Amino acid sequence: MLTRQEIFGYDIDPQYSTSVAYFSMEFAIDQALKIYSGGLGFLAGSHLRSAYEQKQNLIGIGILWKYGYYNQEWDENAHMKASYIEKNYSFLEDTGIVFTIEVHGSPVKVKAWLLRPEVFGSAPLFLLSTDLPENDYLSQTITRRLYDSNESTRIAQSILLGTGGATLLDILGLTPEVYHMNEGHSVSLNFYLYSKFRSLTEVNKRVVFTTHTPEVAGNEEHHFDKLKQMSFFYHMQDHEVKHLLGIQGDYFNYTLAALKFARRANAVSKMHETVSREMWKGNPGICSINSITNAQNKRYWADPILDKAINENNDEAIIERKRELKRDLFKEVANQTGKLFKEEVLTIVWARRFAAYKRADLLMYHWERFINLINNKEQPIQVIWAGKPYPEDYNAIGLFNHIINRVKPIKNAAVVTGYELQLSGLLKKGSDIWLNNPRLYREASGTSGMSAAMNGSINCSIPDGWIPEFARDRENSFVIEPADEKLSLEDRDKIEALRLIDTIEQVAIPMYYNNQKEWLQILKNGAKQVTPNFESARMVKEYYELMYKY
């Protein structure tokens, strides 16, 4: 059996000696390990990287997805296609541990793999798989696809992460002082803990929770009968669960249950803290909700040559390095689309998970103005879109393809596929402006702009998520004033689209071409001011100080 020293391979810093198990459905640690979909995974990856750098006593618990999330590719019409391709990883260590959990009243075998810290520079990460010949076909499919669209499979995935992860820790002889649920997917672990301690108070002592979703409808829930059939509650009956947690009704909400099981919870920005407290305030028995703003790992994300030039205030070196980074990005654009972009042209990027509230097409809302902007020969721009819709979200996929169709004939506008860590890095390093225009209060944090700022890309954003804690208009960012909240969504979209294109046309473009000194000052301010507050060393330290200490 693996010892703690064998698992970590490094000495724990005494100030971070509290033992923590960090449960997350996805981790974005390296491009080679495709077990993530988007922001939640990017956040978890940065958390494990900084936990390793700070030598914290923290272990990650996740799932080894056989097909990953999906491979985003082109079909024969140059529209988006989702492909599912088996992944194999020689760098994962077979622990030799196989154990059994119960799913839908039947035994399911689980195998544990280990990503050692030295492979990618992360805290140790255990990954669970049911893709074993001992299992029947349905059991094998539990770990095929991240966020499977089948309800029973999704529930089984949560059982595996929560109950399976807690079981593994007991087998390893590791009894963490803190079980950290990163989002509510692993909430089943609490029923496992309750079976051991037979006390909600004892469970509370050991569990903390991070919530990421700023609207009730977006928080996963299932009918009690369905969860009981799936063996979600470990050995408890549904009426016992309702009594224990004081839950009324027929549906079990993962987030609400997590808030009742945990001793503390945190939102992922100060604005999100306010929204979350308002969302859940009518529910008795929930824990307090404070905020620890998300952050990103600078060592992983920032280009070191550009960072050095920024810290030395070497404007010539900044300009030259940005052009080199643009060339790297534009090679990928040309490879995918056949369009040749120019390094001296102002380059705007919108890249993040495709969801309706993020409004990927807001810049082209007023189409004639967008066309005038894109066709301006005197002060030209280039625009790139990227992002992964959920593979069964056909409205989001339709929007993705709609943007593709609209920009096909435009030489200086492009959509690229494969939005994973590697492409995300290219886009952040090679862009001049990083667009972020969600509907207000819908973005819990939105961390992509942090790593963009680290690479000299200026945020142009609605003041949502983390942005109000960072952005100062025309000092380190361009801030889009939100429309009156009393207006209809359609009117707000229309007004905010006008304000966005006004900012690009009347502020950003003239400054980029006519006042390089001011442009570079905003760029440098953004890159310098994004650290340390939005670098994940601060974040992982705050988790120990504010969440893990009893």
KOLKOLZA-876474 format. One record per residue (C-alpha): x, y, z; residue number from 1. Coordinates in Angstrom, 1 decimal, always signed. Layout:
X, Y, Z, NUM .
...
% end
This chain:
+0.0, +0.0, +0.0, 1 .
+1.2, +3.5, -0.8, 2 .
+2.4, +5.6, +2.1, 3 .
+1.7, +9.3, +2.4, 4 .
+5.4, +10.1, +1.7, 5 .
+5.3, +7.9, -1.4, 6 .
+2.2, +9.6, -2.7, 7 .
+3.5, +13.2, -2.2, 8 .
+7.2, +12.7, -2.8, 9 .
+7.9, +16.0, -1.1, 10 .
+7.9, +17.4, +2.5, 11 .
+4.8, +19.3, +3.6, 12 .
+5.1, +22.9, +4.6, 13 .
+4.1, +22.9, +8.3, 14 .
+1.8, +25.9, +7.8, 15 .
-0.2, +23.7, +5.4, 16 .
-0.2, +20.5, +7.5, 17 .
-4.0, +20.1, +7.7, 18 .
-4.8, +17.1, +5.4, 19 .
-7.3, +17.9, +2.6, 20 .
-9.0, +15.8, -0.1, 21 .
-10.1, +18.0, -3.0, 22 .
-13.0, +16.4, -4.9, 23 .
-13.7, +17.7, -8.4, 24 .
-15.4, +16.2, -11.5, 25 .
-12.7, +17.7, -13.8, 26 .
-9.1, +18.9, -13.6, 27 .
-7.2, +20.9, -16.3, 28 .
-3.6, +20.2, -15.4, 29 .
-2.0, +19.6, -18.8, 30 .
-3.0, +19.5, -22.4, 31 .
-2.0, +15.8, -22.5, 32 .
-4.5, +14.9, -19.8, 33 .
-8.0, +15.5, -21.2, 34 .
-10.2, +15.1, -18.2, 35 .
-11.8, +18.6, -18.2, 36 .
-14.4, +20.7, -20.0, 37 .
-13.9, +24.3, -19.0, 38 .
-13.7, +26.8, -16.2, 39 .
-14.3, +24.5, -13.3, 40 .
-11.4, +22.3, -14.6, 41 .
-9.1, +25.2, -15.3, 42 .
-9.7, +26.4, -11.7, 43 .
-9.1, +22.9, -10.2, 44 .
-5.9, +22.5, -12.3, 45 .
-4.5, +25.8, -11.0, 46 .
-5.5, +24.9, -7.5, 47 .
-3.5, +21.6, -7.7, 48 .
-0.5, +23.4, -9.3, 49 .
-0.3, +26.0, -6.6, 50 .
-0.9, +23.5, -3.9, 51 .
+2.2, +21.7, -5.2, 52 .
+4.2, +24.9, -5.3, 53 .
+3.2, +25.8, -1.8, 54 .
+3.9, +22.2, -0.6, 55 .
+0.4, +21.8, +0.8, 56 .
-1.0, +18.6, +2.3, 57 .
-3.7, +18.3, -0.3, 58 .
-4.7, +15.3, -2.5, 59 .
-7.0, +15.6, -5.6, 60 .
-9.8, +13.1, -6.2, 61 .
-11.2, +12.9, -9.7, 62 .
-12.3, +10.6, -12.5, 63 .
-10.3, +9.1, -15.4, 64 .
-12.6, +9.8, -18.4, 65 .
-11.9, +7.3, -21.2, 66 .
-13.1, +9.7, -24.0, 67 .
-12.4, +12.9, -22.1, 68 .
-15.1, +15.5, -22.6, 69 .
-15.1, +15.4, -26.4, 70 .
-12.8, +16.2, -29.3, 71 .
-14.0, +19.4, -30.9, 72 .
-13.4, +19.1, -34.7, 73 .
-14.7, +20.2, -38.1, 74 .
-17.3, +18.3, -40.2, 75 .
-17.4, +18.3, -44.0, 76 .
-19.2, +21.7, -44.0, 77 .
-16.6, +23.3, -41.7, 78 .
-19.2, +23.2, -38.8, 79 .
-18.5, +21.9, -35.4, 80 .
-18.4, +18.2, -34.8, 81 .
-18.0, +16.3, -31.5, 82 .
-15.9, +13.2, -31.6, 83 .
-15.3, +10.7, -28.9, 84 .
-11.8, +9.1, -29.0, 85 .
-10.2, +6.8, -26.5, 86 .
-7.5, +8.4, -24.5, 87 .
-4.4, +6.5, -23.1, 88 .
-1.9, +7.9, -20.6, 89 .
+1.4, +6.3, -20.1, 90 .
+2.2, +8.8, -17.3, 91 .
-0.5, +7.6, -14.9, 92 .
+0.5, +5.0, -12.4, 93 .
-1.6, +1.9, -11.8, 94 .
-1.9, +1.8, -8.0, 95 .
-3.0, -1.8, -8.1, 96 .
-6.0, -0.8, -6.0, 97 .
-9.4, -2.2, -7.1, 98 .
-12.5, -1.9, -4.9, 99 .
-16.2, -2.1, -5.1, 100 .
-19.0, +0.4, -4.7, 101 .
-22.7, +0.0, -5.1, 102 .
-24.5, +1.7, -8.0, 103 .
-28.2, +1.0, -8.8, 104 .
-28.1, -1.8, -6.2, 105 .
-25.3, -3.7, -8.0, 106 .
-21.6, -4.0, -7.3, 107 .
-19.3, -2.0, -9.5, 108 .
-15.5, -2.4, -9.6, 109 .
-13.4, +0.7, -9.4, 110 .
-9.7, +1.0, -10.3, 111 .
-7.5, +3.8, -8.9, 112 .
-4.8, +5.5, -10.9, 113 .
-2.3, +8.1, -9.6, 114 .
-0.9, +11.2, -11.3, 115 .
+2.3, +11.8, -9.3, 116 .
+3.3, +15.4, -8.5, 117 .
+6.5, +15.4, -10.5, 118 .
+4.8, +14.6, -13.8, 119 .
+3.2, +18.0, -14.4, 120 .
+4.0, +19.9, -11.1, 121 .
+0.7, +19.4, -9.3, 122 .
-0.5, +18.0, -6.0, 123 .
-1.0, +14.2, -6.2, 124 .
-4.2, +13.3, -8.0, 125 .
-6.1, +10.0, -7.8, 126 .
-8.3, +9.2, -10.8, 127 .
-11.0, +6.6, -10.6, 128 .
-12.1, +4.3, -13.5, 129 .
-14.9, +1.7, -14.0, 130 .
-13.6, +0.8, -17.4, 131 .
-12.7, -2.7, -16.3, 132 .
-13.4, -6.1, -17.8, 133 .
-14.9, -7.3, -14.5, 134 .
-17.7, -4.8, -14.9, 135 .
-20.7, -5.2, -17.2, 136 .
-21.1, -2.8, -20.1, 137 .
-23.3, -0.2, -18.3, 138 .
-20.9, -0.1, -15.4, 139 .
-18.0, +0.4, -17.8, 140 .
-19.7, +3.4, -19.4, 141 .
-19.8, +5.4, -16.1, 142 .
-16.3, +6.7, -16.8, 143 .
-16.6, +7.0, -20.6, 144 .
-17.7, +10.7, -21.0, 145 .
-17.4, +13.7, -18.7, 146 .
-20.9, +15.0, -18.0, 147 .
-22.7, +12.2, -19.8, 148 .
-26.2, +13.3, -21.0, 149 .
-27.9, +10.2, -19.6, 150 .
-29.4, +11.0, -16.2, 151 .
-28.6, +7.6, -14.7, 152 .
-25.0, +7.8, -15.9, 153 .
-24.6, +11.3, -14.5, 154 .
-25.9, +10.2, -11.1, 155 .
-23.5, +7.1, -11.2, 156 .
-20.6, +9.5, -12.0, 157 .
-21.4, +11.5, -8.9, 158 .
-21.6, +8.3, -6.8, 159 .
-18.2, +7.3, -8.1, 160 .
-16.6, +10.6, -7.4, 161 .
-18.1, +11.1, -3.9, 162 .
-18.6, +7.6, -2.4, 163 .
-15.9, +6.1, -4.5, 164 .
-13.4, +8.8, -3.7, 165 .
-14.1, +8.6, +0.1, 166 .
-13.8, +4.8, -0.1, 167 .
-10.4, +5.0, -1.8, 168 .
-9.1, +7.3, +0.9, 169 .
-10.1, +4.8, +3.6, 170 .
-8.4, +2.0, +1.7, 171 .
-5.2, +4.1, +1.4, 172 .
-5.4, +4.7, +5.2, 173 .
-5.6, +8.4, +4.6, 174 .
-8.2, +10.1, +6.7, 175 .
-8.3, +13.7, +5.7, 176 .
-9.2, +16.3, +8.2, 177 .
-11.1, +18.2, +5.4, 178 .
-13.1, +16.9, +2.5, 179 .
-13.4, +19.7, +0.0, 180 .
-16.2, +19.5, -2.5, 181 .
-15.4, +21.6, -5.6, 182 .
-19.0, +22.1, -6.8, 183 .
-21.8, +19.7, -5.7, 184 .
-21.0, +16.7, -7.9, 185 .
-19.3, +14.8, -5.1, 186 .
-22.1, +15.4, -2.5, 187 .
-22.7, +11.6, -2.1, 188 .
-19.5, +11.4, -0.1, 189 .
-21.5, +12.9, +2.8, 190 .
-23.7, +9.9, +3.0, 191 .
-20.6, +7.7, +3.2, 192 .
-19.3, +9.9, +6.0, 193 .
-22.6, +9.8, +7.8, 194 .
-22.6, +6.0, +7.8, 195 .
-19.3, +6.2, +9.7, 196 .
-20.1, +8.9, +12.2, 197 .
-23.9, +8.7, +12.5, 198 .
-24.0, +12.4, +13.2, 199 .
-24.6, +15.4, +11.0, 200 .
-22.4, +17.5, +13.3, 201 .
-19.5, +15.1, +12.8, 202 .
-19.9, +15.3, +9.0, 203 .
-20.1, +19.1, +9.3, 204 .
-16.7, +19.2, +11.1, 205 .
-15.0, +17.6, +8.1, 206 .
-16.7, +19.0, +5.0, 207 .
-16.3, +22.3, +3.1, 208 .
-17.9, +23.3, -0.2, 209 .
-17.2, +25.6, -3.1, 210 .
-20.3, +26.7, -5.2, 211 .
-19.8, +27.9, -8.7, 212 .
-23.3, +28.3, -10.2, 213 .
-25.0, +31.7, -9.7, 214 .
-28.6, +30.6, -10.5, 215 .
-30.9, +28.0, -8.9, 216 .
-31.8, +26.4, -12.2, 217 .
-28.2, +25.6, -13.0, 218 .
-27.6, +23.6, -9.8, 219 .
-28.0, +19.9, -10.4, 220 .
-31.0, +18.1, -8.9, 221 .
-32.8, +14.8, -9.3, 222 .
-35.9, +13.1, -8.0, 223 .
-35.5, +11.4, -4.7, 224 .
-37.0, +8.1, -6.1, 225 .
-34.4, +8.1, -8.9, 226 .
-31.5, +8.7, -6.5, 227 .
-32.7, +6.0, -4.2, 228 .
-32.9, +3.5, -7.1, 229 .
-29.3, +4.5, -8.0, 230 .
-28.0, +3.8, -4.4, 231 .
-27.0, +7.5, -4.2, 232 .
-27.8, +7.8, -0.5, 233 .
-25.4, +4.9, +0.5, 234 .
-27.4, +2.9, +3.0, 235 .
-30.0, +5.6, +3.9, 236 .
-33.6, +5.7, +2.9, 237 .
-34.9, +8.8, +1.2, 238 .
-37.2, +9.7, +4.1, 239 .
-34.2, +9.6, +6.4, 240 .
-32.3, +11.9, +4.1, 241 .
-35.2, +14.4, +4.1, 242 .
-35.4, +14.3, +7.9, 243 .
-31.7, +14.6, +8.4, 244 .
-31.3, +17.6, +6.1, 245 .
-34.7, +19.2, +6.5, 246 .
-35.5, +19.0, +2.8, 247 .
-39.1, +19.3, +1.6, 248 .
-40.4, +18.1, -1.8, 249 .
-39.6, +15.4, -4.2, 250 .
-36.3, +16.7, -5.6, 251 .
-32.8, +16.5, -4.1, 252 .
-30.7, +19.5, -5.0, 253 .
-26.9, +18.9, -4.9, 254 .
-26.0, +22.4, -4.0, 255 .
-28.6, +22.8, -1.2, 256 .
-27.6, +19.5, +0.3, 257 .
-23.9, +20.4, +0.2, 258 .
-24.7, +23.7, +2.0, 259 .
-26.3, +21.7, +4.7, 260 .
-23.6, +19.1, +5.0, 261 .
-20.7, +21.6, +5.0, 262 .
-19.4, +23.6, +7.9, 263 .
-18.4, +26.4, +5.5, 264 .
-19.0, +27.3, +1.9, 265 .
-17.5, +29.8, -0.4, 266 .
-18.5, +31.5, -3.6, 267 .
-15.9, +32.3, -6.2, 268 .
-16.0, +36.1, -6.3, 269 .
-17.3, +38.8, -4.0, 270 .
-20.1, +39.5, -6.4, 271 .
-20.9, +35.8, -6.5, 272 .
-21.0, +35.7, -2.7, 273 .
-23.8, +38.3, -2.7, 274 .
-25.7, +36.4, -5.4, 275 .
-25.3, +33.0, -3.7, 276 .
-26.4, +34.3, -0.3, 277 .
-29.5, +35.8, -1.9, 278 .
-30.2, +32.5, -3.8, 279 .
-30.1, +30.2, -0.8, 280 .
-31.1, +32.5, +2.1, 281 .
-34.6, +31.0, +2.6, 282 .
-33.3, +27.6, +3.4, 283 .
-32.8, +26.7, +7.1, 284 .
-29.8, +24.8, +8.2, 285 .
-27.3, +25.9, +5.5, 286 .
-23.8, +26.9, +6.4, 287 .
-22.4, +30.4, +5.9, 288 .
-21.3, +31.5, +2.4, 289 .
-18.3, +33.7, +2.1, 290 .
-16.0, +34.3, -0.9, 291 .
-12.6, +33.2, -2.1, 292 .
-12.2, +34.6, -5.5, 293 .
-10.9, +32.2, -8.1, 294 .
-7.4, +32.7, -9.5, 295 .
-5.0, +31.2, -12.0, 296 .
-1.5, +29.8, -11.8, 297 .
+0.9, +32.3, -13.3, 298 .
+3.9, +29.9, -13.6, 299 .
+1.7, +27.8, -15.9, 300 .
+0.0, +30.5, -17.9, 301 .
+2.3, +33.5, -18.3, 302 .
+4.8, +33.8, -21.1, 303 .
+8.1, +34.3, -19.2, 304 .
+9.8, +36.4, -21.9, 305 .
+6.8, +38.8, -22.0, 306 .
+6.5, +38.8, -18.3, 307 .
+10.1, +39.9, -17.9, 308 .
+9.7, +42.7, -20.5, 309 .
+6.6, +43.9, -18.6, 310 .
+8.3, +43.9, -15.2, 311 .
+11.2, +45.8, -16.7, 312 .
+8.9, +48.3, -18.4, 313 .
+10.7, +47.5, -21.7, 314 .
+8.1, +48.7, -24.2, 315 .
+10.2, +47.7, -27.2, 316 .
+10.6, +44.1, -25.9, 317 .
+6.9, +44.0, -25.1, 318 .
+5.9, +45.0, -28.6, 319 .
+8.3, +42.5, -30.1, 320 .
+7.3, +39.6, -27.9, 321 .
+3.6, +40.2, -28.5, 322 .
+4.2, +40.1, -32.2, 323 .
+6.1, +36.8, -31.8, 324 .
+3.2, +35.4, -29.8, 325 .
+0.7, +36.6, -32.4, 326 .
+2.6, +34.8, -35.1, 327 .
+2.3, +31.5, -33.1, 328 .
-1.5, +32.0, -32.7, 329 .
-2.0, +33.0, -36.3, 330 .
-0.3, +29.8, -37.5, 331 .
-3.1, +27.9, -35.8, 332 .
-5.7, +30.2, -37.3, 333 .
-4.3, +29.7, -40.8, 334 .
-4.0, +25.9, -40.2, 335 .
-7.7, +25.6, -39.2, 336 .
-9.3, +28.3, -41.4, 337 .
-7.0, +29.2, -44.3, 338 .
-7.1, +32.8, -43.2, 339 .
-3.8, +34.8, -42.8, 340 .
-3.8, +37.3, -39.9, 341 .
-1.3, +40.1, -39.5, 342 .
+0.8, +40.6, -36.4, 343 .
+0.6, +44.4, -36.5, 344 .
-3.3, +44.4, -36.5, 345 .
-5.3, +44.8, -33.3, 346 .
-6.6, +41.3, -32.5, 347 .
-9.7, +40.7, -30.4, 348 .
-10.5, +37.3, -29.0, 349 .
-13.7, +35.9, -27.5, 350 .
-12.9, +32.5, -26.1, 351 .
-14.7, +30.5, -23.3, 352 .
-17.3, +27.9, -22.8, 353 .
-20.2, +28.4, -25.2, 354 .
-23.4, +29.1, -23.3, 355 .
-26.3, +31.4, -24.1, 356 .
-25.7, +33.8, -21.2, 357 .
-22.1, +34.4, -22.3, 358 .
-23.3, +36.0, -25.5, 359 .
-20.6, +35.0, -27.9, 360 .
-22.1, +37.0, -30.8, 361 .
-22.7, +40.3, -28.9, 362 .
-20.0, +42.1, -30.9, 363 .
-21.9, +41.3, -34.1, 364 .
-25.3, +42.1, -32.6, 365 .
-25.4, +45.4, -34.6, 366 .
-24.3, +43.7, -37.8, 367 .
-23.9, +46.8, -40.1, 368 .
-21.7, +48.5, -37.5, 369 .
-19.7, +45.3, -37.0, 370 .
-19.2, +45.0, -40.8, 371 .
-18.0, +48.6, -40.9, 372 .
-15.6, +47.9, -38.1, 373 .
-14.2, +44.7, -39.7, 374 .
-13.8, +46.4, -43.1, 375 .
-12.0, +49.5, -41.8, 376 .
-8.7, +49.6, -43.8, 377 .
-7.2, +52.6, -42.0, 378 .
-7.4, +51.1, -38.5, 379 .
-8.1, +47.4, -39.0, 380 .
-9.0, +44.7, -36.5, 381 .
-9.0, +40.9, -36.4, 382 .
-11.5, +38.9, -34.4, 383 .
-11.2, +35.3, -33.3, 384 .
-13.8, +33.1, -31.5, 385 .
-13.3, +29.8, -29.7, 386 .
-15.0, +27.7, -27.1, 387 .
-16.7, +24.4, -26.4, 388 .
-20.5, +24.1, -26.2, 389 .
-21.9, +21.2, -24.2, 390 .
-22.1, +18.4, -26.9, 391 .
-25.9, +18.0, -26.4, 392 .
-26.6, +21.8, -26.1, 393 .
-27.9, +22.2, -29.7, 394 .
-28.8, +25.8, -29.2, 395 .
-25.1, +26.6, -28.2, 396 .
-23.8, +24.5, -31.1, 397 .
-26.2, +26.3, -33.4, 398 .
-24.8, +29.6, -32.2, 399 .
-21.2, +28.4, -32.7, 400 .
-22.1, +27.4, -36.3, 401 .
-24.0, +30.6, -36.9, 402 .
-20.9, +32.6, -36.1, 403 .
-18.9, +30.3, -38.4, 404 .
-21.3, +30.9, -41.2, 405 .
-21.3, +34.7, -40.8, 406 .
-17.5, +35.1, -40.7, 407 .
-16.7, +32.6, -43.5, 408 .
-16.4, +35.3, -46.2, 409 .
-14.6, +37.7, -43.9, 410 .
-10.8, +37.5, -44.2, 411 .
-10.0, +39.0, -40.8, 412 .
-12.6, +37.1, -38.6, 413 .
-12.3, +33.4, -37.7, 414 .
-13.6, +30.7, -35.5, 415 .
-11.2, +28.0, -34.3, 416 .
-12.0, +24.6, -32.7, 417 .
-10.2, +22.6, -30.0, 418 .
-10.6, +25.0, -27.1, 419 .
-8.4, +23.2, -24.5, 420 .
-5.4, +24.3, -22.5, 421 .
-3.0, +24.6, -25.4, 422 .
-5.3, +26.7, -27.7, 423 .
-6.4, +28.7, -24.7, 424 .
-2.8, +29.6, -24.0, 425 .
-2.2, +30.6, -27.7, 426 .
-5.2, +32.8, -27.7, 427 .
-4.3, +34.6, -24.4, 428 .
-0.8, +35.2, -25.4, 429 .
-1.6, +36.2, -29.0, 430 .
-4.6, +38.5, -28.4, 431 .
-4.6, +42.3, -27.7, 432 .
-8.1, +42.4, -26.3, 433 .
-9.9, +39.7, -24.3, 434 .
-13.7, +40.0, -24.6, 435 .
-16.0, +39.0, -21.7, 436 .
-19.6, +40.0, -22.2, 437 .
-22.0, +37.8, -20.1, 438 .
-25.4, +38.9, -18.9, 439 .
-24.8, +40.5, -15.5, 440 .
-24.8, +38.3, -12.4, 441 .
-24.6, +35.1, -14.5, 442 .
-20.8, +34.6, -14.4, 443 .
-19.7, +33.4, -11.0, 444 .
-16.1, +34.3, -11.6, 445 .
-14.9, +34.0, -15.2, 446 .
-11.2, +33.3, -14.7, 447 .
-10.0, +33.4, -18.3, 448 .
-9.4, +37.1, -18.2, 449 .
-6.9, +36.6, -15.4, 450 .
-4.5, +34.5, -17.4, 451 .
-5.1, +36.8, -20.4, 452 .
-4.0, +39.8, -18.4, 453 .
-0.9, +37.9, -17.4, 454 .
+0.0, +37.7, -21.1, 455 .
-0.6, +41.4, -22.0, 456 .
-4.1, +41.0, -23.3, 457 .
-6.4, +43.8, -22.1, 458 .
-9.7, +42.8, -20.6, 459 .
-12.8, +44.3, -22.2, 460 .
-15.6, +43.2, -20.0, 461 .
-19.0, +43.6, -18.4, 462 .
-18.4, +44.1, -14.6, 463 .
-19.4, +40.6, -13.6, 464 .
-17.7, +37.8, -11.6, 465 .
-14.1, +38.7, -10.6, 466 .
-14.0, +41.8, -12.8, 467 .
-15.3, +44.4, -10.3, 468 .
-12.5, +43.4, -7.9, 469 .
-9.8, +44.1, -10.6, 470 .
-10.9, +46.3, -13.5, 471 .
-10.4, +50.0, -13.7, 472 .
-11.7, +51.5, -16.9, 473 .
-8.8, +52.7, -19.1, 474 .
-6.3, +52.0, -16.3, 475 .
-6.0, +48.3, -16.6, 476 .
-9.1, +47.3, -18.6, 477 .
-11.9, +48.5, -20.7, 478 .
-15.2, +48.2, -18.7, 479 .
-18.6, +48.0, -20.4, 480 .
-21.3, +49.8, -18.5, 481 .
-24.3, +47.4, -17.9, 482 .
-27.8, +48.4, -19.0, 483 .
-30.5, +49.1, -16.5, 484 .
-31.5, +45.8, -14.9, 485 .
-35.2, +46.8, -15.1, 486 .
-35.2, +46.5, -18.9, 487 .
-36.0, +43.3, -20.8, 488 .
-33.2, +40.9, -21.7, 489 .
-33.6, +41.9, -25.3, 490 .
-33.2, +45.6, -24.6, 491 .
-30.3, +45.0, -22.3, 492 .
-28.5, +42.9, -25.0, 493 .
-29.2, +45.7, -27.5, 494 .
-27.8, +48.5, -25.3, 495 .
-24.8, +46.5, -24.0, 496 .
-23.9, +45.5, -27.6, 497 .
-23.9, +49.2, -28.5, 498 .
-21.7, +50.1, -25.6, 499 .
-19.4, +47.2, -26.4, 500 .
-18.9, +48.2, -30.0, 501 .
-18.7, +51.9, -29.1, 502 .
-15.8, +51.0, -26.7, 503 .
-14.0, +49.0, -29.4, 504 .
-14.6, +51.6, -32.1, 505 .
-14.2, +54.9, -30.2, 506 .
-11.7, +54.0, -27.4, 507 .
-9.7, +50.8, -28.0, 508 .
-9.0, +51.1, -31.8, 509 .
-7.9, +54.8, -31.8, 510 .
-5.7, +54.2, -28.7, 511 .
-4.0, +51.1, -30.2, 512 .
-3.1, +52.9, -33.4, 513 .
-2.7, +56.5, -32.3, 514 .
-1.5, +56.4, -28.7, 515 .
+0.8, +53.4, -28.2, 516 .
+2.2, +54.7, -25.0, 517 .
-1.3, +54.8, -23.3, 518 .
-2.1, +51.4, -24.7, 519 .
+1.1, +49.9, -23.4, 520 .
+0.5, +51.5, -20.0, 521 .
-2.9, +49.8, -19.7, 522 .
-1.4, +46.5, -20.8, 523 .
+1.4, +46.8, -18.2, 524 .
-1.0, +47.8, -15.5, 525 .
-3.3, +44.9, -16.2, 526 .
-0.4, +42.4, -16.2, 527 .
+1.1, +43.8, -13.0, 528 .
-2.1, +44.3, -11.1, 529 .
-3.5, +40.9, -11.8, 530 .
-0.9, +39.5, -9.4, 531 .
-0.8, +38.6, -6.6, 532 .
-4.6, +38.9, -5.9, 533 .
-5.6, +36.8, -8.9, 534 .
-2.7, +34.4, -8.9, 535 .
-3.6, +31.0, -7.4, 536 .
-0.9, +31.1, -4.7, 537 .
-3.1, +33.6, -2.9, 538 .
-6.2, +31.5, -3.5, 539 .
-4.8, +28.2, -2.1, 540 .
-3.4, +30.1, +0.9, 541 .
-6.9, +31.6, +1.6, 542 .
-8.5, +28.2, +1.4, 543 .
-6.2, +27.0, +4.2, 544 .
-6.8, +30.1, +6.3, 545 .
-10.5, +30.6, +5.7, 546 .
-11.9, +27.2, +4.9, 547 .
-9.8, +24.4, +6.2, 548 .
-8.9, +25.5, +9.7, 549 .
-11.6, +24.3, +12.1, 550 .
% end
